[in-house]
Amino acid sequence: MIPKTIYTRPIWLDSDHQTLKVIDQRLLPHTVSVLNLKTADDVIMAIRDMVVRGAPLIGVTAAYGVYLSVMNSKTQDNPENYLKQECSRIKSSRPTAVNLVWAVDRMLERLSGIKTLLGRIEAARQEAEIITETEVENCRRIGIHGLSLLQRIADEKPGKPLQVLTHCNAGWLACVEHGTATAPIYAAFEAGMDIHVWVDETRPLNQGARLTAWELGQRGVSHTVITDNAGGHLMQHGLVDMVIVGSDRATRTGDIANKIGTYLKALAARDNNVPFYVALPSSTFDWNLTNGLLDIPIEVRNPDEVRYVQGLANNTLSRILISPEDSPAANYAFDVTPARLITGLITERGICRSDEADILRLFPEHSQSQ
């Protein structure tokens, strides 16, 4: 059963500065278990097997993976080559979330030119902490900017709750604190707004039903778990005022990759005139890409995630086969929603249209990328 300890972050560096602690999200919501990560292998396992998941959290975990690699390089004959190899391995642990590569490259840039081991260890720890706190602050600011948007929509229906639909988990479990899609929701709740969240189940790993519902319940936010494909029905009947999703990678032109099924939500929202927003920090943009459908790599995961489901039975977590044993399955983890279906992007610098010109209005320093 869930212990009394209330966690506010899914990742933290232990007081010994040698152990990275993470909540094992595979076991939520029924069991809260904290794993100790001490090596690049541990970090790669955690990212690959989805102990940690969500673009900002993957980036933060990768940054600390570089720090652990620097720590462990002291036992190597060639510490420089060892670090490069470990960083390359960390970067290849999952393909879609751009924060992973961004964080590792930023760590390597910070370490460049530092010759002493003690200096590299201190610089790596400090940079990982900066990346962590920057992502937290970015998500906080996403909440502030998104709150004004939610307030405008709520003002159009006085006396009625604001109905928001989410997809997958883009909360603090995926982002260290606040979340991306959930940041405006938490800000609205804390401001006293009457808000209700439709939580997509998000098969195959049920990250809405397991993670988003657990998060919202811990905070006391009104919510209802629905199947992935109920969203369109709710929109047709006027039960959704807006959709907010997160993103694992976005192009400079406003296409976004997110959990599989996001594209279908965007299509349903467009057909029913429901605003469809994507909340993301700038670290999730791939400033070198212009065509999401062609350029964003889509991870194909183990088909057993589709064939089996995990749940609590008689106080024991059980894994149950739900399809015929000999039926093959395909497990595409993400899809791409084109910019034309997105009402706007909520970033740490404000809200913009999902097009290159308006994105670069907020982030002019990337005008020369590509």
C-alpha positions in Angstrom: 0.0 0.0 0.0 1.1 3.6 -0.5 3.2 4.8 2.5 2.4 8.0 4.4 5.4 9.8 2.9 4.1 12.5 0.5 6.4 12.9 -2.4 6.6 16.2 -4.3 9.3 15.3 -6.9 10.0 12.0 -8.7 13.7 12.5 -8.7 16.4 13.8 -6.3 20.1 13.4 -5.5 20.7 11.7 -2.1 22.6 13.6 0.6 25.7 11.5 -0.2 25.8 13.0 -3.7 26.5 9.6 -5.0 23.0 8.1 -5.4 20.2 9.3 -7.6 16.8 8.4 -6.2 13.8 8.0 -8.5 10.2 6.9 -7.9 9.5 3.8 -9.9 6.6 4.9 -12.0 5.9 1.4 -13.3 4.4 0.5 -9.9 2.2 3.5 -9.4 -0.5 4.1 -8.2 -0.7 1.1 -5.9 3.0 1.0 -4.8 5.4 3.8 -4.2 8.9 2.4 -4.5 12.1 4.4 -4.7 15.0 3.1 -6.7 18.7 4.0 -6.2 20.7 4.8 -9.4 24.4 4.8 -9.1 25.8 4.2 -12.6 25.0 5.0 -16.3 23.7 1.5 -16.6 21.2 2.2 -13.9 20.1 5.5 -15.5 19.8 3.8 -19.0 17.6 1.1 -17.5 15.4 3.6 -15.7 14.9 5.6 -18.9 14.5 2.6 -21.3 12.2 0.7 -19.0 10.1 3.7 -18.1 10.9 3.8 -14.4 11.1 7.5 -15.3 9.3 9.0 -18.3 8.1 12.3 -19.6 10.3 14.5 -21.7 11.5 17.0 -19.0 12.1 14.2 -16.4 14.0 12.1 -19.0 16.3 15.1 -19.6 16.9 15.7 -15.9 17.6 12.0 -15.3 20.0 12.0 -18.2 21.8 15.0 -16.8 22.3 13.2 -13.5 23.4 10.2 -15.5 26.3 12.2 -16.9 27.1 13.4 -13.3 27.2 9.7 -12.1 29.4 8.9 -15.1 31.8 11.6 -14.1 31.9 10.2 -10.6 32.6 6.7 -11.9 35.2 7.8 -14.3 37.8 8.1 -11.5 38.3 4.3 -11.7 38.9 4.3 -15.5 42.2 4.3 -17.3 40.9 6.8 -19.8 38.2 8.9 -18.0 37.6 11.2 -21.1 36.8 8.3 -23.4 34.8 6.6 -20.7 32.6 9.7 -20.3 32.1 10.1 -24.0 31.0 6.4 -24.3 28.7 6.6 -21.3 27.1 9.8 -22.7 26.6 8.2 -26.1 24.9 5.2 -24.4 22.6 7.4 -22.3 21.6 9.4 -25.4 20.5 6.3 -27.2 18.3 4.9 -24.4 15.1 6.3 -25.9 14.6 8.0 -29.3 11.7 10.4 -29.3 12.1 12.8 -26.4 14.5 15.5 -27.5 15.2 16.6 -23.9 17.4 13.5 -23.5 20.0 14.5 -26.1 19.6 18.2 -25.2 20.5 17.6 -21.5 23.5 15.3 -22.2 24.9 17.7 -24.8 24.5 20.6 -22.3 26.3 18.7 -19.6 29.2 17.9 -21.9 29.4 21.5 -23.0 29.6 22.6 -19.3 32.4 20.0 -18.7 34.5 21.0 -21.7 37.8 22.5 -20.7 37.7 21.4 -17.1 40.8 19.2 -16.5 40.7 18.1 -12.8 38.4 15.3 -11.7 37.2 17.2 -8.6 36.4 20.2 -10.8 34.5 18.0 -13.3 32.5 16.3 -10.5 31.5 19.7 -9.0 30.6 21.2 -12.3 28.5 18.2 -13.4 26.6 18.2 -10.1 25.9 21.9 -10.3 24.8 21.8 -14.0 22.5 18.9 -13.3 20.9 20.9 -10.5 20.6 23.9 -12.7 18.9 21.9 -15.4 16.5 20.5 -12.8 15.6 23.8 -11.3 15.3 25.5 -14.7 12.8 22.8 -15.8 10.8 23.3 -12.5 10.7 27.1 -13.1 9.7 26.7 -16.7 6.8 24.5 -15.7 5.8 26.9 -13.0 5.7 29.7 -15.6 3.7 27.5 -18.0 1.2 27.2 -15.2 1.0 31.0 -14.9 0.6 31.7 -18.6 -1.9 28.8 -18.9 -4.0 30.1 -16.0 -4.9 33.3 -17.8 -6.1 31.2 -20.7 -8.2 28.9 -18.5 -9.7 32.0 -16.8 -10.8 33.5 -20.1 -12.5 30.2 -21.1 -14.1 29.9 -17.7 -15.5 33.4 -17.9 -17.5 32.4 -20.9 -19.5 29.9 -18.8 -20.2 31.5 -15.4 -21.5 29.2 -12.7 -20.3 26.0 -14.4 -17.1 24.0 -13.9 -14.4 24.3 -16.5 -14.0 21.0 -18.2 -10.4 20.1 -19.3 -9.4 16.9 -21.1 -5.8 15.6 -20.8 -4.0 12.8 -22.5 -1.4 10.5 -20.9 0.6 12.0 -18.0 2.2 15.4 -18.4 2.2 16.2 -14.6 4.9 16.5 -12.0 5.7 12.8 -12.3 6.8 13.6 -15.9 8.4 17.0 -15.2 9.9 17.1 -11.7 7.3 19.7 -10.5 4.1 21.3 -11.7 4.0 19.4 -14.9 3.3 20.9 -18.4 -0.3 20.1 -19.3 -1.2 19.9 -15.6 0.6 23.2 -14.6 -2.3 25.4 -15.6 -4.7 23.0 -14.0 -2.9 23.1 -10.7 -2.7 26.9 -11.0 -6.4 27.2 -11.6 -7.2 24.9 -8.7 -5.0 26.9 -6.4 -6.7 30.1 -7.6 -10.0 28.6 -6.5 -11.5 28.0 -9.9 -14.2 25.3 -10.3 -12.3 22.9 -12.6 -12.8 19.2 -13.6 -10.4 17.1 -15.5 -11.2 14.3 -17.9 -8.3 11.9 -17.6 -7.6 9.7 -20.7 -6.6 6.1 -19.8 -3.8 6.1 -22.4 -3.3 2.5 -23.2 -1.2 0.5 -23.4 0.5 1.6 -20.1 -2.6 3.4 -18.7 -0.5 6.5 -17.8 -3.6 8.6 -17.4 -5.5 6.2 -15.3 -2.5 5.3 -13.2 -0.4 8.5 -13.0 -2.5 11.6 -13.8 -5.4 10.3 -11.8 -3.1 9.6 -8.8 -1.5 13.0 -9.1 -4.8 14.9 -9.3 -6.3 12.8 -6.5 -3.3 13.6 -4.2 -3.9 17.3 -4.8 -7.7 17.1 -4.5 -8.5 18.1 -8.1 -11.8 16.9 -9.4 -11.3 14.3 -12.1 -12.8 11.4 -14.0 -10.9 8.6 -15.7 -12.1 7.8 -19.2 -11.1 5.4 -22.0 -8.9 6.9 -24.6 -11.6 7.0 -27.2 -14.3 8.5 -25.0 -12.9 12.0 -25.7 -14.6 12.5 -29.0 -18.0 11.5 -27.6 -17.5 14.0 -24.7 -16.6 16.8 -27.1 -19.6 16.0 -29.3 -21.9 16.5 -26.3 -20.3 19.8 -25.1 -18.6 18.2 -22.1 -15.1 19.4 -22.9 -14.1 23.1 -22.9 -10.5 22.6 -23.9 -7.8 20.0 -24.4 -4.3 20.4 -22.9 -1.6 17.9 -23.7 2.2 17.8 -23.3 4.9 17.0 -25.8 8.0 14.9 -26.1 9.4 16.7 -29.1 8.2 19.8 -31.1 9.5 21.2 -34.4 10.3 24.8 -34.9 7.3 24.9 -37.2 4.9 23.7 -34.5 4.3 20.0 -35.2 4.4 18.0 -31.9 5.1 14.4 -31.0 3.2 13.1 -28.0 1.8 9.9 -26.5 0.0 7.8 -29.2 -3.6 9.0 -29.6 -2.8 12.7 -29.3 -3.4 13.2 -33.0 -6.9 11.6 -32.7 -7.7 14.0 -29.9 -6.7 16.9 -32.0 -8.9 15.8 -34.9 -11.9 15.4 -32.6 -11.2 18.8 -31.0 -11.0 20.4 -34.5 -14.3 18.8 -35.6 -16.1 20.0 -32.5 -14.5 23.5 -32.2 -12.8 22.7 -28.9 -9.5 24.6 -28.3 -6.5 22.2 -28.4 -3.4 23.5 -26.6 0.1 21.9 -26.1 2.0 22.9 -23.0 5.8 22.5 -23.3 9.1 24.0 -22.1 11.6 25.3 -24.7 13.8 22.3 -24.0 11.3 20.1 -25.8 11.7 22.0 -29.1 14.0 20.4 -31.7 15.1 23.7 -33.4 16.6 21.7 -36.3 13.4 20.1 -37.4 10.7 21.5 -39.7 8.6 18.5 -40.6 7.4 16.5 -37.6 5.8 13.7 -39.7 9.0 13.0 -41.6 11.7 14.0 -39.1 10.6 13.0 -35.6 11.6 9.4 -34.8 8.7 7.4 -33.4 9.6 4.8 -30.8 8.2 1.3 -31.3 8.2 -0.4 -27.9 7.8 -4.0 -26.8 4.5 -5.5 -28.0 4.0 -7.1 -24.7 3.0 -3.7 -23.3 -0.1 -4.0 -25.6 -0.7 -7.7 -24.9 -0.6 -7.5 -21.1 -2.1 -5.2 -18.6 -1.0 -4.6 -15.0 -3.3 -4.1 -12.0 -3.9 -4.8 -8.4 -5.6 -8.1 -7.5 -5.9 -9.3 -3.9 -3.4 -6.6 -2.8 -0.9 -8.0 -5.3 0.3 -6.3 -8.5 -0.5 -8.8 -11.3 0.3 -8.9 -15.0 -2.6 -10.3 -17.1 -2.6 -11.4 -20.7 -5.5 -9.7 -22.5 -5.1 -10.9 -26.1 -4.8 -14.3 -27.7 -1.5 -15.7 -26.8 -0.4 -16.2 -30.4 -1.8 -12.8 -31.7 1.0 -10.4 -32.7 0.8 -6.8 -31.5 2.3 -3.4 -32.6 3.3 -0.8 -30.0 3.8 2.7 -31.5 4.5 4.9 -28.5 4.0 8.3 -30.1 2.3 10.1 -32.9 2.7 13.5 -34.5 0.0 16.2 -34.4 0.5 18.7 -37.2 0.6 22.4 -36.3 -2.6 23.1 -38.3 -4.6 21.2 -35.6 -3.1 23.0 -32.6 -4.8 26.1 -31.3 -1.7 27.3 -29.5 1.4 26.4 -27.5 1.8 27.3 -23.8 5.5 27.9 -23.0 7.5 29.4 -20.2 7.6 32.7 -22.2 4.0 32.9 -23.0 1.4 31.6 -25.4 1.9 31.5 -29.1 0.4 30.2 -32.3 1.8 26.8 -33.4 3.7 28.3 -36.4 7.4 29.1 -36.9 7.0 32.9 -37.0 5.1 33.1 -33.7 7.3 30.5 -32.0 10.4 32.5 -32.9 8.8 35.6 -31.7 9.0 34.1 -28.2 12.4 32.4 -28.8 14.3 34.7 -31.2 17.6 33.3 -30.2 16.8 30.2 -32.2 16.1 32.1 -35.5 19.4 30.9 -37.0 19.1 27.2 -36.0 18.7 24.4 -38.6 
